[in-house]
Amino acid sequence: MPLSASDGELYVAHVLPLMSAQRRRANVSYTAVAAMFVHKANRDLVPPLEALSAKFRLTPTETRVLLAIVNVGNVAEVAEVLGIGEGTVRTHLHHLFGKTGARGQVDLVKLVAGFMSPLTG
């Protein structure tokens, strides 16, 4: 959630739930149910998608296909939205799997979600 200080500085707060199973494994009783992380907003950060593309050396088209898989859905729907053939989408998916180590489309979605997390570093 965005926050503003009285001096106009911008901050971002991230609230994460604390999992009860993790607390049980620690064998300690806690009353806290969430953790809050606050940091100063930084406009100079590399956008998560650019960082993901750079890390895995994705081409612009592979990046578009990856985003479409995340936002649109299956191969047929992605092909229609991007105006390319299903075989072309499958070829790009094959390249994405090879470059990222993902085993399927679900793994790609998880990968993108991990890069979109403001606490991933």
Secondary structure, DSSP 8 states (H G I E B T S, - for coil): -EEE-TTS-EEEEEEEE--HHHHHHHT------EEEEEEE--TTS--HHHHHHHHHT--HHHHHHHHHHHHT-SHHHHHHHHTS-HHHHHHHHHHHHHHH---SHHHHHHHHHHHH-TT--
